[in-house]
Amino acid sequence: MPRRPPKETGKRYYMISAVSQRYDLHPQTLRLYEKDGLLRPSRTEGNTRLYSDEDLERLEVILNLTRTLGVNLAGVEVVLNMRDKMGRMQMEMNSFLNFLMEHIEQSGASKSEVKKAAALARLPPKSVRVLLDRLERSGGSEE
């Protein structure tokens, strides 16, 4: 089901002719990308395609993969799906870290307890540093 652009959001939208000129593409190429599920432009009530800035960013990734790296459209689909999944995983990880930090701050856990919990959760070293830095800023105990 095509997306409809929300009314009066302040976002900019571009018609297919403007996008095809800007990126030196035939409009049929954009239609193909949509048919293959690589792009999902919004539609007006009259069914005109409208591309948002986010759609253009995604198009730039597609063009970089195809033009610069020589990736075929099946490969582009795999890369885009992986990027989307990684983005969702990053949001979940950030949410988990915020939850964990709130719990640590409420419980008054020490640095050593945070390190033990992080090791059990198999958090990456960068995430552990973020937790320890936040604990330090919040005045957590050193033990």
Sequence and secondary structure as in RCSB ss.txt:
>XXXX:A:sequence
MPRRPPKETGKRYYMISAVSQRYDLHPQTLRLYEKDGLLRPSRTEGNTRLYSDEDLERLEVILNLTRTLGVNLAG
VEVVLNMRDKMGRMQMEMNSFLNFLMEHIEQSGASKSEVKKAAALARLPPKSVRVLLDRLERSGGSEE
>XXXX:A:secstr
  B   TT S  EEEHHHHHHHTT  HHHHHHHHHTTS   EE TT  EEEEHHHHHHHHHHHIIIIIS   HHH
HHHHHHHHHHHHHHHHHHHHHHHHHHHHHHHHT BHHHHHHHHHHHT  HHHHHHHHHHHHHTT B  
